[in-house]
């Protein structure tokens, strides 16, 4: 059956149905004057008896609703076209609107975010200062962190010590370093003061107005350090070398110690002296709290009674009888000697020197120099720059796992055989030795970098401690054994100003433990074994970070900003979805 419905709303609804055949019915009508057909419906068959007026009305209502939808759609299309036209009319203002909506808004947000980050950063920094949290030290030499050696030296001080930093800013690195002493020992107080706020200090210690100074005060004893006292300079390169920690530690010890060891340098027999060639070594000794002086035996006739250790540096001529007898008397009194002996190319007779060294079981020095054939025991493929093997002893124990030491044109120490040492009541302790591939060359005209047939190949002693027993201990009367110690090295160049500064022919020497070797030797000889240590390098400051420190840096630089950015994106997405 096929049904076609047309309607006309001008008059009262009337529909005529006419049967064309048994399978189709046509209803006539009109929706409008145009007589537009609204709907066609296909059906299999229609029962005329069942088509009542209600069914017809339902169909007409449906077509009426469709008409309304079509009319609304036409209106929306017209409205949309109008809006697009209006947008085209407003197109010249799009650039301005973009600036308003994006640049200004986003710029403001960014500015606020930056201000918040800066506020957090400065807040954390201020909090660390107020809480006196130790700043991170990324320098390879840890120049801004107290060494364990300094901590050990001050931790047991029982006297109250005040460190006044006059005219120092609160964020000064030296002040931060000094505050670490207070954490080691509560008796040490550190305070930054202004001259105007503490005129009593300025007047009492004669500090000039406007100058920076450090006042170390312990009871009636005091010491004043200027900013120049905290650095030293390479006279050739003019490099500034920080010695702040050494100065501060020594100053604390000076004002709190009643007795200071005396170290005398023998003068008149060597080209090296405290005023020429040993100025840096002298400064390092003073930093270690030693009273350093020279002694001219020809004038005094003897070694001073208060001498705790006598230093002899490479005699270029033999001792006279006065000096020889004075030194022998000094040895027999139970005092100690530190001896530096460089290689010599001249065969000079020195019977008096050999007599003194013979008391400790040392044979005369041989004419010649040690060269190294083991590439792992030389520096920069230069056989005359040897890296001795450091033996684990009371003197060298803290240097075994260090950067090591460098000897230049060293000579071998000839020790007597064991029977002779026993006869002399001398005990040998090896400190430094060369490799088994090293060789002793006496023919200086030979420039070959490998041993020749006339060269002695062996492991040589280049550092030794000889302990001579002068009297045995007596348990019955409680008398201790009386001894005299000699620490001797077959090289003296490593304590010179040329080796301890970057102006050295081999500048890398200053970064080795040569200075520590010499200082530790003196510490042992004056019974200050607590001072034996591997000290902080005073060379060029380099900054490296450990794995842990690297993670901290990465967290600060990358992770924290990334977290902030992610949080900002999340907030933006949430707000956008709410709109």
SEGU-276506 format. One record per residue (C-alpha): x, y, z; residue number from 1. Coordinates in Angstrom, 2 decimals. Layout:
BEGIN
px/py/pz/n
X/Y/Z/NUM
...
This chain:
BEGIN
px/py/pz/n
0.00/0.00/0.00/1
1.24/3.55/-0.75/2
-0.20/6.53/1.16/3
0.31/10.11/0.00/4
-0.87/12.82/2.34/5
-1.28/16.47/1.36/6
-2.95/19.05/3.61/7
-4.32/22.50/3.41/8
-4.47/24.54/6.64/9
-6.52/27.31/5.03/10
-9.76/25.54/5.75/11
-11.00/23.06/8.19/12
-9.20/19.78/7.81/13
-10.92/17.63/5.33/14
-9.46/14.57/3.84/15
-10.82/12.48/1.12/16
-9.79/9.01/0.61/17
-10.26/7.25/-2.56/18
-9.41/3.71/-3.21/19
-7.37/3.33/-6.35/20
-6.91/-0.29/-5.77/21
-6.65/-2.66/-2.95/22
-3.08/-1.70/-2.23/23
-3.01/2.16/-2.16/24
-4.84/5.16/-0.68/25
-4.31/8.80/-1.56/26
-5.25/11.64/0.75/27
-5.38/15.12/-0.74/28
-4.66/18.36/1.00/29
-2.21/21.22/1.04/30
0.20/22.71/3.67/31
0.37/26.01/1.93/32
-0.51/27.84/-1.15/33
2.34/26.10/-2.91/34
0.69/22.74/-2.38/35
4.00/21.30/-1.20/36
4.04/17.64/-0.37/37
5.28/17.16/3.16/38
5.49/13.45/3.62/39
5.19/10.27/1.73/40
4.76/7.05/3.55/41
5.01/3.58/2.07/42
2.99/0.86/3.64/43
2.07/-2.64/2.69/44
-1.63/-2.22/3.19/45
-4.04/0.11/4.94/46
-7.30/-0.89/6.43/47
-9.67/1.98/5.79/48
-11.85/0.98/8.74/49
-8.96/1.65/11.09/50
-8.05/5.11/9.83/51
-9.88/7.44/12.12/52
-9.54/11.16/12.66/53
-7.08/10.87/15.61/54
-4.53/9.03/13.50/55
-4.73/11.64/10.84/56
-4.31/14.45/13.40/57
-1.19/12.79/14.80/58
0.40/12.72/11.41/59
-0.33/16.36/10.80/60
1.11/17.34/14.18/61
4.37/15.57/13.33/62
4.71/17.36/10.02/63
4.03/20.65/11.81/64
6.90/20.02/14.24/65
9.25/19.26/11.35/66
8.29/22.52/9.79/67
9.21/24.41/12.96/68
12.62/22.72/13.07/69
13.28/23.70/9.49/70
12.28/27.29/10.21/71
14.59/27.44/13.28/72
17.46/26.07/11.24/73
16.98/28.82/8.68/74
17.10/31.39/11.44/75
20.31/29.94/12.90/76
21.97/29.92/9.50/77
21.08/33.57/9.03/78
22.38/34.39/12.52/79
25.65/32.50/11.89/80
26.20/34.38/8.63/81
25.61/37.65/10.42/82
28.10/36.75/13.17/83
30.74/35.82/10.62/84
30.16/39.10/8.86/85
30.52/40.96/12.14/86
33.79/39.12/12.86/87
35.11/40.13/9.45/88
34.19/43.71/10.23/89
36.18/43.49/13.49/90
39.27/41.87/11.86/91
41.49/45.01/12.08/92
41.36/44.76/15.92/93
42.50/41.12/16.09/94
46.19/42.02/16.70/95
45.28/44.28/19.59/96
43.01/41.64/21.06/97
45.81/39.06/20.81/98
48.16/41.34/22.74/99
45.54/41.89/25.41/100
44.56/38.29/25.79/101
47.91/36.48/25.34/102
50.90/38.73/25.77/103
49.69/40.77/28.67/104
48.01/37.93/30.49/105
50.76/35.37/29.95/106
53.46/37.95/30.63/107
51.83/38.87/33.89/108
51.58/35.23/34.90/109
55.23/34.65/34.04/110
56.32/37.73/35.98/111
54.37/36.62/39.01/112
55.85/33.13/38.76/113
59.41/34.52/38.52/114
58.81/36.77/41.52/115
57.51/33.81/43.50/116
60.58/31.71/42.61/117
62.95/34.54/43.53/118
61.13/35.07/46.79/119
61.45/31.37/47.61/120
65.15/31.37/46.66/121
66.02/34.40/48.78/122
63.87/33.08/51.59/123
65.75/29.77/51.62/124
69.10/31.57/51.42/125
68.18/33.90/54.29/126
66.93/30.94/56.30/127
70.22/29.10/55.77/128
72.12/32.16/56.96/129
69.97/32.56/60.03/130
70.20/28.87/60.82/131
73.96/28.98/60.11/132
73.73/26.03/57.78/133
77.10/25.29/56.16/134
76.98/26.18/52.45/135
77.73/23.50/49.87/136
81.40/23.46/48.88/137
81.98/22.39/45.28/138
85.66/23.25/45.10/139
87.92/20.29/44.48/140
90.26/21.38/47.26/141
87.32/22.02/49.67/142
88.67/25.47/50.40/143
85.46/26.48/52.13/144
85.11/23.45/54.36/145
87.11/22.73/57.49/146
89.48/19.81/57.12/147
89.49/17.01/59.63/148
92.99/18.13/60.66/149
91.70/21.56/61.73/150
88.79/19.98/63.56/151
91.16/17.72/65.49/152
93.37/20.64/66.46/153
90.59/22.75/67.99/154
88.06/20.21/69.27/155
89.71/19.70/72.68/156
90.41/23.36/73.50/157
88.86/24.17/76.87/158
89.49/27.92/76.85/159
86.93/30.47/75.67/160
87.98/32.04/72.37/161
86.29/34.93/70.61/162
86.75/35.55/66.90/163
85.59/39.05/65.94/164
85.26/39.71/62.21/165
85.40/43.50/62.02/166
83.69/45.05/58.97/167
83.00/41.67/57.37/168
79.74/41.08/55.49/169
77.44/38.32/56.72/170
77.87/36.30/53.51/171
81.68/36.42/53.43/172
83.22/33.02/52.65/173
85.92/33.39/55.32/174
83.29/34.19/57.93/175
81.28/31.13/56.84/176
84.43/29.04/57.20/177
85.11/30.42/60.69/178
81.57/29.63/61.86/179
82.36/25.96/61.35/180
84.82/26.14/64.26/181
81.92/26.91/66.60/182
80.21/23.70/65.55/183
83.35/21.72/66.36/184
83.99/23.41/69.72/185
81.39/25.41/71.64/186
84.17/27.37/73.38/187
84.90/29.14/70.08/188
82.57/32.06/69.39/189
82.44/33.77/66.00/190
80.84/37.17/65.50/191
80.70/39.71/62.69/192
80.78/43.24/64.11/193
80.81/46.80/62.81/194
83.42/49.23/64.07/195
80.74/51.79/64.96/196
78.90/49.23/67.07/197
82.02/48.05/68.92/198
84.26/51.08/69.48/199
85.75/49.30/72.50/200
87.33/46.66/70.23/201
88.61/49.26/67.79/202
90.18/51.27/70.58/203
91.54/48.30/72.53/204
93.31/46.66/69.58/205
94.10/49.79/67.57/206
92.13/48.89/64.45/207
92.00/51.67/61.86/208
88.58/52.93/60.87/209
87.08/51.32/57.77/210
89.53/48.41/57.63/211
88.67/44.74/57.87/212
90.32/42.67/60.55/213
89.95/39.43/62.49/214
90.56/39.57/66.24/215
91.26/36.31/68.04/216
90.87/36.82/71.78/217
91.52/34.32/74.58/218
91.75/35.90/78.01/219
94.63/38.36/77.92/220
96.17/36.80/74.80/221
95.11/37.99/71.36/222
96.17/38.05/67.73/223
94.98/40.27/64.89/224
94.78/39.10/61.26/225
94.41/41.42/58.30/226
92.90/40.41/54.96/227
96.45/40.18/53.56/228
97.31/37.57/56.19/229
94.76/35.19/54.71/230
96.43/34.92/51.31/231
99.88/34.47/49.90/232
101.14/35.27/46.43/233
103.32/33.65/43.83/234
105.97/36.31/43.29/235
106.40/35.34/39.63/236
102.84/34.69/38.50/237
101.16/36.97/41.09/238
98.65/34.22/41.72/239
96.64/34.66/44.90/240
96.71/31.57/47.10/241
94.21/31.24/49.95/242
95.56/30.12/53.32/243
92.54/31.26/55.34/244
91.95/27.98/57.14/245
95.61/27.52/58.02/246
95.78/31.04/59.41/247
92.58/30.75/61.41/248
93.49/27.36/62.87/249
97.00/28.47/63.79/250
95.68/31.69/65.31/251
93.20/29.78/67.48/252
96.01/27.49/68.62/253
98.37/30.41/69.23/254
96.07/32.31/71.59/255
95.05/29.13/73.43/256
98.45/27.39/73.69/257
100.95/28.10/76.42/258
103.94/26.36/74.76/259
104.96/26.61/71.10/260
107.67/24.32/69.63/261
110.87/26.00/68.44/262
112.32/25.09/65.06/263
115.78/26.36/64.11/264
117.28/26.40/60.61/265
121.05/26.02/60.47/266
122.49/29.01/58.60/267
125.81/29.69/56.93/268
126.31/26.38/55.13/269
123.53/26.28/52.53/270
122.30/28.39/49.64/271
118.76/27.98/50.94/272
117.64/30.07/53.92/273
114.43/31.35/55.49/274
114.92/34.65/53.66/275
116.01/33.16/50.36/276
114.37/30.12/48.83/277
112.43/28.90/51.88/278
110.00/31.74/52.49/279
106.92/29.68/51.69/280
108.04/26.79/53.84/281
108.69/29.25/56.66/282
105.16/30.65/56.31/283
103.65/27.16/56.37/284
105.57/26.34/59.56/285
104.31/29.49/61.25/286
100.78/28.57/60.21/287
101.30/25.24/61.95/288
102.16/27.13/65.20/289
105.92/26.85/65.24/290
108.31/29.48/66.41/291
110.79/29.51/63.52/292
114.28/31.03/63.76/293
117.75/30.66/62.27/294
120.88/29.76/64.21/295
124.42/30.78/63.32/296
126.56/28.34/65.31/297
129.72/30.34/64.66/298
128.10/33.19/66.61/299
126.26/31.27/69.32/300
128.80/28.44/69.72/301
125.98/25.95/70.23/302
122.46/24.96/69.26/303
119.99/26.83/71.54/304
118.63/24.78/74.42/305
115.02/25.56/73.42/306
115.53/24.04/69.97/307
113.06/21.18/69.50/308
114.12/20.36/65.94/309
117.12/21.46/63.88/310
116.65/21.75/60.10/311
119.65/21.28/57.80/312
119.21/22.03/54.09/313
121.77/20.72/51.59/314
125.13/21.92/52.92/315
127.24/23.23/50.06/316
130.38/23.07/52.22/317
131.62/21.02/55.14/318
130.93/22.00/58.74/319
133.75/23.53/60.74/320
134.77/22.15/64.09/321
132.59/24.56/66.06/322
129.43/23.61/64.19/323
130.33/19.91/64.24/324
130.83/19.80/68.00/325
127.72/21.91/68.60/326
125.57/19.54/66.56/327
127.06/16.42/68.22/328
126.29/17.88/71.65/329
122.77/18.65/70.45/330
122.32/15.03/69.30/331
123.60/13.60/72.57/332
121.10/15.74/74.49/333
118.31/13.74/72.88/334
117.19/16.31/70.27/335
116.14/15.66/66.68/336
117.25/16.70/63.17/337
115.46/17.07/59.81/338
117.97/16.81/56.96/339
117.50/17.57/53.26/340
120.29/16.34/50.96/341
120.15/16.93/47.22/342
122.19/15.12/44.59/343
125.55/16.64/43.80/344
127.61/16.67/40.64/345
130.77/17.66/42.53/346
132.87/15.38/44.63/347
133.45/17.55/47.69/348
135.10/16.13/50.75/349
132.89/16.60/53.82/350
134.40/14.58/56.68/351
132.63/16.47/59.46/352
129.22/16.09/57.85/353
129.89/12.41/57.25/354
130.90/12.08/60.93/355
127.56/13.48/62.09/356
125.52/11.36/59.66/357
127.61/8.32/60.61/358
126.27/8.60/64.16/359
122.88/7.64/62.67/360
124.22/4.84/60.46/361
124.31/6.87/57.22/362
127.26/6.34/54.89/363
128.62/9.25/52.81/364
126.45/10.31/49.88/365
127.46/9.08/46.45/366
128.08/11.29/43.45/367
125.13/10.87/41.06/368
121.37/11.09/40.56/369
118.45/8.66/40.54/370
116.48/8.21/37.31/371
113.32/6.18/36.88/372
112.65/3.58/34.17/373
109.14/2.63/35.35/374
106.78/4.98/33.48/375
104.18/4.70/36.25/376
106.74/6.05/38.73/377
107.77/9.13/36.79/378
106.08/12.41/35.88/379
105.37/13.41/32.28/380
107.71/10.74/30.91/381
110.69/12.52/32.49/382
112.99/10.01/34.24/383
114.45/12.62/36.58/384
110.96/13.51/37.97/385
110.37/10.46/40.12/386
107.28/9.46/42.10/387
108.61/7.57/45.13/388
106.64/4.81/46.77/389
105.35/6.08/50.14/390
105.73/3.54/52.92/391
103.15/3.35/55.70/392
104.87/4.75/58.79/393
103.99/7.07/61.66/394
105.41/9.94/59.61/395
103.86/9.14/56.22/396
100.70/7.17/57.07/397
98.34/9.99/56.06/398
100.01/10.36/52.65/399
99.91/6.75/51.46/400
96.64/7.21/49.55/401
97.24/10.85/48.64/402
98.41/12.50/45.42/403
101.95/11.48/46.40/404
105.20/13.43/46.24/405
107.59/14.35/43.45/406
111.37/14.32/43.76/407
113.60/16.05/41.22/408
117.18/14.86/40.69/409
117.13/12.87/43.90/410
120.06/11.01/45.38/411
120.13/7.71/47.23/412
120.56/7.39/50.99/413
123.30/4.92/51.77/414
122.36/3.10/54.98/415
124.90/0.91/56.78/416
124.31/-2.80/57.07/417
122.20/-4.24/59.84/418
125.17/-5.32/61.98/419
126.62/-1.83/61.97/420
123.21/-0.32/62.79/421
122.89/-2.70/65.71/422
126.31/-1.67/66.94/423
125.35/2.00/66.77/424
121.99/1.26/68.43/425
120.18/2.71/65.46/426
116.89/1.54/64.02/427
116.04/2.28/60.38/428
112.53/3.08/59.12/429
112.16/3.49/55.36/430
109.85/6.34/54.37/431
110.24/6.64/50.59/432
111.65/4.20/48.04/433
111.98/4.06/44.26/434
110.88/1.25/41.97/435
113.07/-1.78/41.23/436
113.57/-0.42/37.69/437
115.16/2.84/38.82/438
118.86/3.39/38.22/439
121.62/5.49/39.75/440
123.60/7.41/37.14/441
127.07/8.77/37.85/442
127.98/9.69/34.27/443
126.24/13.04/33.83/444
127.34/13.24/30.18/445
125.04/10.31/29.40/446
121.63/11.64/28.34/447
120.02/8.30/27.53/448
116.61/7.70/29.14/449
117.33/4.07/29.86/450
119.88/2.40/32.14/451
123.37/1.81/30.77/452
125.90/-0.84/31.75/453
127.65/1.47/34.22/454
124.37/2.47/35.95/455
123.31/0.77/39.18/456
119.77/-0.63/38.81/457
117.94/-1.15/42.09/458
115.25/0.08/44.45/459
116.79/2.99/46.35/460
115.90/4.63/49.65/461
115.19/8.36/49.17/462
113.57/8.98/52.56/463
114.38/7.39/55.92/464
114.05/7.87/59.66/465
116.96/6.78/61.83/466
116.27/6.43/65.57/467
119.39/6.35/67.74/468
119.07/5.06/71.33/469
121.30/7.08/73.65/470
120.30/5.36/76.89/471
118.04/2.45/77.65/472
114.89/2.70/79.69/473
115.05/1.71/83.35/474
111.84/0.23/84.66/475
113.05/0.16/88.26/476
113.44/3.91/88.57/477
110.88/4.72/85.83/478
113.47/6.31/83.57/479
112.44/6.48/79.92/480
114.72/5.65/77.05/481
116.63/8.59/75.62/482
116.72/8.78/71.84/483
117.68/11.11/69.01/484
115.89/10.94/65.68/485
117.09/11.87/62.22/486
114.65/12.17/59.32/487
116.58/12.49/56.09/488
115.50/12.93/52.44/489
117.65/12.60/49.35/490
116.19/15.79/47.83/491
115.83/19.40/49.01/492
114.25/21.03/45.98/493
110.72/19.95/47.01/494
110.63/22.37/49.99/495
111.92/25.37/48.03/496
109.81/28.30/46.92/497
110.19/27.10/43.33/498
108.39/23.85/44.13/499
105.70/25.22/46.41/500
104.40/27.75/43.86/501
103.10/27.61/40.31/502
106.27/29.23/39.03/503
108.03/25.88/39.38/504
109.75/24.31/36.39/505
107.29/21.51/37.04/506
104.23/23.46/38.31/507
102.32/20.28/39.12/508
104.67/19.75/42.08/509
102.71/22.29/44.13/510
99.61/20.11/43.89/511
101.39/17.09/45.35/512
101.98/16.38/49.03/513
105.58/17.61/49.18/514
104.70/20.33/51.67/515
102.80/17.86/53.83/516
105.73/15.44/53.83/517
108.06/18.10/55.24/518
105.53/19.48/57.74/519
104.54/16.01/58.95/520
108.21/15.18/59.47/521
108.63/18.16/61.78/522
105.36/17.39/63.58/523
106.65/13.90/64.33/524
110.02/15.15/65.54/525
108.44/17.62/68.03/526
105.94/15.00/69.30/527
102.88/16.59/67.71/528
101.63/13.51/65.92/529
98.06/14.87/65.95/530
99.24/17.38/63.33/531
100.31/14.68/60.89/532
97.80/14.86/58.06/533
97.17/15.47/54.37/534
96.52/19.18/54.14/535
94.32/21.18/51.85/536
95.82/22.22/48.55/537
96.58/25.93/48.27/538
96.91/26.04/44.52/539
94.43/27.22/41.94/540
90.84/26.75/43.01/541
88.92/24.27/40.86/542
85.30/23.38/41.20/543
84.10/19.86/40.82/544
81.14/18.10/42.24/545
80.74/14.64/43.61/546
77.93/12.39/42.39/547
75.78/13.42/45.35/548
76.55/17.09/44.81/549
75.76/16.71/41.12/550
72.34/15.34/41.97/551
71.74/18.26/44.29/552
72.72/20.75/41.59/553
70.52/19.05/39.00/554
67.60/19.06/41.42/555
68.00/22.78/42.05/556
68.56/23.78/38.44/557
66.23/21.45/36.58/558
63.87/19.42/38.75/559
62.49/22.25/40.88/560
61.66/24.50/37.90/561
60.24/21.47/36.07/562
57.93/20.69/38.98/563
56.76/24.30/39.00/564
56.12/24.21/35.24/565
54.19/20.93/35.46/566
52.10/22.29/38.32/567
51.34/25.39/36.25/568
50.25/23.30/33.26/569
48.00/21.14/35.44/570
46.34/24.21/36.94/571
45.82/25.69/33.47/572
44.22/22.48/32.16/573
41.88/22.22/35.17/574
40.76/25.83/34.79/575
40.22/25.42/31.07/576
38.01/22.38/31.60/577
35.91/24.20/34.18/578
35.16/26.93/31.63/579
